[in-house]
Amino acid sequence: MKILTNAFTSYDLAAEELSAGLILSPLQQAVIRNHISGYAHQKLGMEFDNRNPMEFGIQIALLDGKIGALQLLLDESDEAFQLSLAQSKTAAQSQE
């Protein structure tokens, strides 16, 4: 793992490092799902304000962004886990 020099903090990761970093533990997944649930409940509980429709739209977009970002982490974790399982199965079969 090497830190890259740019305006943001980013890292040059080997494929194995990336895969290991993407796979979330069951507890991490539960915490993320709780956050998604909380944001979704907030969104459902919002009431439209005719006097300030722009603020309503901004708050909906903010919650949608939070939900989307967290769902991306879950999706990438699942994809990396499935790929890891497939690679392990292939490796085991080639040793037989």
C-alpha positions, 0 to 999 in steps of 0.5 A, a space after each residue: 500500500 502506497 499513499 498517492 500524492 494528490 489533493 485528496 488522500 488516496 492509496 495505490 493498492 494491490 489487488 489482494 489489498 483492495 479485495 481484503 479492504 472491500 470485504 466488510 465483517 458481518 458487524 460492519 455490514 449490520 452497522 451500515 444497514 442500521 444507518 441506511 435504515 435510519 436515513 430511509 426512516 428520516 426520508 419517509 418522515 419528512 414533510 413537504 414545506 410549501 414555503 421552502 421547497 428547495 430546502 426539502 429537495 436538498 434534504 431529500 438529495 442529501 439522504 439519497 446520497 448517504 443511502 447510495 454511498 452506504 449501499 455502494 459499500 455493501 454492494 462492493 463488499 458482497 461482490 468482493 466476497 463472491 469473487 473471493 469465494 469463486 477464486 478459493 473454489 477454483 484454487 481448491 479444484 485445481 489442487 485436486 
